[in-house]
């Protein structure tokens, strides 16, 4: 059974510490490997998602705000899940809820829009994330094979006993001075050995070293037979640049998207030690932001537009140059050119806590957005994930001035497909209505 930890949780190799403090137990070999990466690769990708600490006299590794899978050089992996599911009293249910929440959000994230798994499946939710992604890739390739691997004309050079194609005179002279009965020629051959198929074969070979699930291994063997005779790509970057999808090859898009993720990097991060270990990790803030943007974009009326990562304003001008770019996550503008600015924060705030647990730096940030993007007049929104202690919008706005207000609102991550933003009661804006 692979180890599972929630974001900002702790990993330990000491079984006593795991039992007493609730830390996640991993093998001593894996702990030493990850510890060595933290110590030897300062200011690198590793330190973005893993930190060596001491807790209760025990040496631990703390995962940060990244979710997904951490690989080790021993072929093992550690699953890191969103903290939103941690509050369930039953650990098994917490893991299931967190995994389902992450899969739901990843479906709206760039290249992972190709995820088609039915996340309500009990079998799927009991699978590690790594196996889920491998199964998605294999199923997409399997569907492609059923529709047929496409062939293309491939240029060949060979010294044949008969002439076909174009005679290469210089090579004919060089190779066949003695063997005058042979012909050194260049010709086109209609083969399945084309860049797209080579890339899929290479990706199949790569995931074969990751999966331990019997169903995936069986499908891999079947697909390997279907790709027999097609060499795996030895230069994926060049082959991706040479891909030419003819008319009627749209069914290649999804398998190739997965192949690109597998061959060129499954996530924004990679970690390299004495042996390379590829990560499958995502900054959860980015995942949440993209998901909120997708849901909001689908719910707005036609006369409103949603912009993401707006970058037109700066905090200051110095020596005639703009400096310190301001980049709110979201902006909604209606047909009358009125706008509201929204920013997402992946943090569990509490309506009963002091200042609701909102950080002062977040308020400063929103103040800057309001003055630069709304000219000091209008409404701003801070969006946090909803949970049992934050189910409704904060009743009153934070007033920066008489004309500039900040609202704090929850976003419901609904596992049944009803995710939504909870607007303040009675709040109206042309384009959105509570």
Secondary structure, 3 states (H helix, E strand, C coil): CCCEEECCCEEECCHHHHHHHCCEECCHHHHHHHHHHHHHCCCCCHHHHEEEEEECCEEEEEECCEEEEEECCCCCEEEEECHHHCCCCCHHHHHHHHHHHHHHHHCCCHHHHHCCCCCCCHHHHCCCHHHHHHHHHHHHHHHHHHHCCCCEEEEEEEEECCCCCEECHHHHHHHCCCCCCCEEEEEEEEECCCHHHHHHHHHHHHHCCCCCCHHHHHHHHHHHHHCCCCCCCCCHHHHHHCCCCCCCCCCHHHHHHHHHHHHHCCCCCEEECCCEEECEEEEHHHHHHHHHHHHHHHHCCCCEEEEECCCCEEEEEECCEEEEEECCCEEEEECCCCEEEEEEECCCCCCCCHHHHCCHHHHHHHHHHHHHHCCCCEEEEEEEECECCECCCCCCCEECCCCEEEEEEEEECCCCCCCEECCCCCCEECCEEC
